[in-house]
Amino acid sequence: MRRAALALVAVSVLTACSAGPSNRPVIAVRGEENQPVDQSALAGPQPVPPLGEYKTDSLQWSQCDEQMKDRFGADAPQGDLRYECARMTAVLDPPGRPGRGQLGIALTRVGTGKSALVVVNDPGGEPGTLKAARLAAALPKDVLSTYTIIGMDRRGTGRSDGMSCVPPATRALLMEYDPAETEQSNLVVAAGEASQECVLDLEGRLTAFDSWRAAADLERLREFLGSERLNAIGLGEGSRVITTYAQRYPNRIGRTVLDGAPDPALDQVGVLESRAVAAEATFDAFARDCKTRGCALANPREDVAALLTQLRSGRVRGEYLDLTPGSALNAIVAGLADRAKWPALADSLVKARAGDSTGLFALLDPLVNDLDENPPRFDAGLIIGCNDTSTRIPPDRVKALTADWQSKHAMFGALFARQLLHCNPFVPPKAEKVEPLKSAPPIVVLSTANDASTPAPGTEHAAQRLPGSALVAWQGSGHGALGLSGCATTAVRDYLVDAKVPSNGTVCPP
């Protein structure tokens, strides 16, 4: 009965009004009430905040080296770092029941410094506790002697009451759908099923998983730590949580680094088209790297096109999902995000052409599988992403945008356009009133030239809206510069440890 009702809803949505292709520029910086940002209205710069000590015993920390190794699986960072874990209780605070409910927030700490430095990651990426541990292994050692790095699994991810509400078959269908298909009714139905099952599973909690409330979790963590200010690193979409925190608690901003930041001026249509543009550029950088290394891909674009044609003739069966044109493209996007794994991505594409899809399935596993005690990342990325945007696009317009973007961004345009359907069945969030940040201590913002997750133009626009920000532009590729660019990492180290702010507009070589 429920499935029949869902199908009826999907059919009715399919007949909704349509609109033509988007004529808008990919990037458009606007301020409140759609007015241009008036930089002259921003207050003058503040000094870099001094470092204070945090309360090391404010939470019940316990050694968790083996637990972290289990969660990392075979991809644990090298070195002899020791980890401690704790759990913090936060207020759920759903819109319908403000200030009510509780949830647990998972934390990891590493380092010996007297000051705390909190790390927040993308909701659909590696859980923050693991990402912080991985980042700690890549940072200069004096950062770990100045700070204790604290990673937080943001609410709804990892072990912070991580979500796994989308039925496995539905999750697979959403990932497998071939964006080049002309008929999208199955995708509309699958998105509706994902929404309905998550509403049933999470009940009144679903709308409480967003960046606004994750910012409140950071404030609660600051209070537990007993720090006067919050020192923090936001990675990718995690930067949205940090900037929201800065707007909500401007007097609590400490030393802050944003490594890739979403464009605050774009709606979801603009965000996804900008990601399509960036994915094309990142793939071109991957192809150049491939040629320089003499990899086995003779012509990467043609080889990928041939693989997609091959998969349209017959999908490759997998344990959690099948390899189809859609899941193959999703695997490629995931592989492009990690610059260090580009050689492995190239090898995986070559092997997939020859019938061995193991490498591409490995890229998809963390997204769709409950892996090494970590819930599938797809679900949290979907729920939090949809709660963070009010954009809802009718299917007919999505179909028109798909044709438009496919003509302009040949490999990835249709893939990102179809993602506009994923949030349609979810109730749009209530907009929270937030004042623009008019004054703040210096914030270091890192952009990466070829970043398909948080494109460089959007990061640059985010920096423009932060008073006193210092932009460091890495001309490299992948998702994030910290730990990959020696130049960017040194600039962050000098800022975090020595309070030396880099020159705004600093350019780091690839």
Helices and strands as residue ranges (DSSP letters): H 2-14, G 32-34, G 39-41, E 62-63, H 65-72, G 73-75, E 84-91, E 102-110, E 115-120, H 128-138, H 141-146, E 147-152, H 168-176, H 185-202, G 203-208, H 211-225, E 230-235, H 238-248, G 250-252, E 253-259, H 268-293, H 300-313, H 325-337, G 339-341, H 342-353, H 358-368, H 377-387, H 395-408, H 413-418, G 419-421, E 443-450, H 456-464, E 470-477, H 486-498, E 506-508
